[in-house]
Amino acid sequence: MPRFTRLLSALGIAALLGLGAPAHAALKVLATTPDWAALTTELGGDKVNIYTATSAFQDVHRVDAKPSLVARARSADLVVATGADLEIGWMPVLLQDSGNTRIQPGNPGYFEAAPLVHLLEVPSAVDRSMGDIHPLGNPHVTLNPHNIATIATALTARLAQVDPGNAAFYQQRGADFQKRWAAATARWEAAAAPLRGVGVVVIHRDQVYLCNWLGLKELAAIEPKPGVPPSAGYLAELVTKLSATPPKMILRNAYNDPKAAEWLAERIHAPVVLLPYSVGGTPEAKDLFALFDDTVNRLLAAAK
């Protein structure tokens, strides 16, 4: 075979086997929740390869740093976490066991969202008698779209820092997201105007930012203290209290145990409204935009 023909043949085989010039590898991102995975997808597109540590049906406070998760952390270029101690029960172990210097706190490969926004319910003092209270403030920041916009700006900059070769791509995606997100936020707020002042009961104190954003009036929490299951006596007290000032609905997240909410609902004659809480929590909540669409729609349906 002539030398030129052999060369062409070799080049063709190399192309088929992917042995030519290496393509730019996607940035490996470990997101602690589906919401951060969804936001990173919006900003990173096909330049990011994302693994999500939890699902919408898990309590993010309680996650095991399993070997499979450690392996993901070991190869990650970027960790996107909530922070404010939400993942305190497992993130430090995960980071330590990974041995990955890129993703340690203080390095560009470690990103925390909650410290970027104004945290509600910052306690003046903390002790064990208060339950699983977060000393830095309530970390469940995702259900206010204004928080998402602020966090998206910072995450766009961090993606560009960690992957400077694609900085312009991330900046363009970030600008496009902000434009679409601002329009969607205005639409949600206009649609949700009838919810202002509507009385609700929550289970865990993870609906605080949602209630604060929409002006929902939280009348009680089924947990007497954060992370503490209600006793029979406490639930009986709630029935007495809420019979005098009945809520319009009881909010339950996809990951919550429904038993206490359903027991209470039967006695105070208020419906339990299932909310996705996180991307994937309902069939409709397929991405961040759909998460807020579905949440507002479910609240409005129950408020009629």
Steps between C-alpha positions, in 0.01 A plus 500: 500500500649837402620713792239775437216246496629341822511845661141579404389162627675555834347845540152360425539226759629749755199722444262210544671398824509856631880509487525835327537833677334463846168680547467733798371285786181613668540652845415239765255650750369341819176673605358428845135549394294473181446877508872578482537237228219666304649847543845379396344339193333830408834681526735231374310322225707231332822630656413338834456139608289501817445239768230571759565368852135496610149482360185702568379212717793516742557714806825679412585527869538123516715352226764227520842572353504163323806377309322565169444864600860532621615374160297774330653761729848366433469576128296821524628835374228693683265436792182709513350489849242691700721568800380673819542156661225333296741222399700512824418137586677358194684759290812531722543122497448488125755771433758349731463145370515616138859622536419749223677829569308680224168484683605587853339809662694812409599368158324597174361147466276539805190720463241576769170665410329598826765745627439710188144598599329652801430213740181500705459371856855561617488402869646725769607191694509126434478201732391136474156570648408691183513191273691487171524875471757652266725754673571691176132540410241301307685337206192403291548795266391358166127579501544872449586570135685820595745284693546279195582805284766618745653153528495454122711813454766370737490146360546633146815680613625188679452277197699750295773502764528122523474452122646821348515351152120510489454826695323679214261207458403506869458876497268483199298220658484692828371816333236303310389323819468827691281649229267200490499468879407865558205467260386178668531653848277790401247254361502286818460801725207634300326163496560439872360834620184329639718294736611799706374462857375142450553295817706181474652231719844361414672181613870585517625857487605468138211703356609823669642663186196398295262647759710814531510549122130445436368655820349175626420514872659211688269414790687199638758231433425131552851448634507658849870570444703463179568133435296381800198279417174613660366318803133406538465771763649768276272402210199521732608852597525589131144382441376729777705795378415460132132436556480858625704640210475239223754502215401485137742213439777282644817501291684171454819458305567198280753359747286547815333211681130575441353331808493791746379746236216270394402435864483874565314569175218263597445683827523863389343442157780656298647332190856374483669656197790300359775732374803383302738706718786398270544424131359152441270508803195470274468381139442860393808648673750394236731804524531821700240688298254212526571471874364850559221458245376188675540643850298814421236301311448255786473778757249693289288189442480435874424864582184513285 
